[in-house]
């Protein structure tokens, strides 16, 4: 059985009007956070559970702003984009960081996207 994955990021609105994005830092690159889907939940619930249990994000404080589909190794993978205010952000575990929009543009350049998410 093939395990399906789901990915996503959180757009963090800083007080000065700038934005940062949740990124997973691997040894060789940066990518959006991703997790395996759980058979007993929806794809969205699988990602929210990942944010809550692994990154200690209060999922009641984030708002879904975009959903698009990406391709990873020939397989479809949903990409969820959430937003939250900076005062609601928590300290992230090792290998995760709040990165600039330039980092996100680099990541977007490495994946196939069906429809482009709108980061306002």
N, C-alpha and C positions, 0 to 999 in steps of 0.2 A: 504494500500500500504506500502510495506517495504522500508525503507530508506536505500540506499546503502552508504557505507562510503569508503573513500580513505585515506591512510596514507602516511607519508613520513618523510624524514630527510634531512638535509643539512650537508655535510662533509665540515668543515671549515679548510682550509689549513693555518696554522700559519707560521710566518716568520722563526721560528726555525726548521721547518720541521715536527712538531707534528700536530696532528689533533684533532678537537673537533667536536661533532655532536649535531645537534638541537634535543632537547628532551623536552617533555611536562612532567612537574612534577605535579602529582596528590597528594592528601592527603596521599595516602598509597603506591604509587609506581611511577615509571617513565615509560613513554611509548613514542612511536613515535607520532609526531603531526598527528592529524586526523580531518577530516571534512566530512560532508554529501556531496554527489555528487549533482550537480544541473542538473535538467532535461533539461535545455536549453543549456548546455555546455558539452564538453567531460569530462571524468574523470580527465584527466590531467589538463584541464582548471579549473576544480573545485578546485583542489589542489593549482594551481598557484594563483587563486583568493583569496584563504584562506591565502596563504603566503603574498600576497600583501596587503590585506585589514586588516587582523588581526595581522600580525607580522611585517608589514611595511618593507618587504624585497623587494628590487629592483629585480624583476624577470628577468630583462634583464642582470643581473650580475651573474646569476647562470647557471650551465650547467648540464643537465640530464646525469647521468653516469650509472644508473642501474634501472631496473624495475623488480620486482618479485611479486609473488602472495603469500599472507598470508591467514591464516584462523583465523577468530575471531568469537567466538560463533557459529561455524558451517557455517558461511558465508564467501565467498571469499572476500578479500579486497586487492586491489593493494597497493604495497609499492614502492614509488618512492624515489630514492636516487639522490640528486643533490650535486654539489660541488661549492665552491666559495672561493675566497682568503680573508684572514683576514681583509685586509684594506677596503673591501667592506661590512663588517658586520655592522649591526645596533644594537642598544640597543634593547633587547627583552622585551616584556611585562612580567608582573608577571606570574608565572607558567611555563615559558619557559626558557631554559638555554642551554649554550654550554657545553656539558659534554664530558668526556674522553671516549676513545674507550672501557674501561672496563664497563662503564655504558651501552653502546650499546650492548656489549656481554650479559649482564644480561637481557636486554630487548629481545634480539634475543632468549634467552633461555626460554622465557615465551610464545612464539607464534609459531604456526606451519607455516613453510615456505616451499613453493614448489620451489625448486631451491634456492641456497644461493647467496646473493648479494656479489660481489667482491669489497671490500674496499681497493683500492691500495694506 
